[in-house]
Amino acid sequence: HLIWLNESAYYPFFSIYMKSIGASPSLLGFSFALAVFSEIIFMFFFENIIQNVRKENFLRFVVFTTIFRWGIIYLIPNPYIITISQILHSITFGGYYLVSMKLINEFSKGKPTKALSIFSMATFGLGGAIGSGLSGIIVENIGIRNLFLAMTINASIIFILSLLFNNKK
């Protein structure tokens, strides 16, 4: 779950970055609230959305949206614009999580608990640990803003790989 490397870099460093470009504590709080609120709304409508889309294609859309989200943060270091871009969290996290749950349910062959455990270990455990560690090294060596460039590049590579290894049915 290479995409989680991006999310795990976001959590420890987003607040630090926002403060470095002039965000006030209240704007930072609002930024996170907007991300969570938009995620809740997205989750409410997810079933209606996913009915008409192949799950694999939706996952590609999630990755493409991730590229766009990190690109905005890197290219436009404005705390107000970045706050608005937090709406995309609904797709980059909420969409990723929900479509992953759908795919796990399809492929688990009657053992969803075991499949979910493996998914959680690989994504939130291993992916989170590696992503957080690498992001610290990146910030230390090339700066916090460039972390978001690295995240954009990582998501772009994942998107290209998803096209190259397209599983057409």
Disulfide bonds with the S-S distance in Angstrom:
none
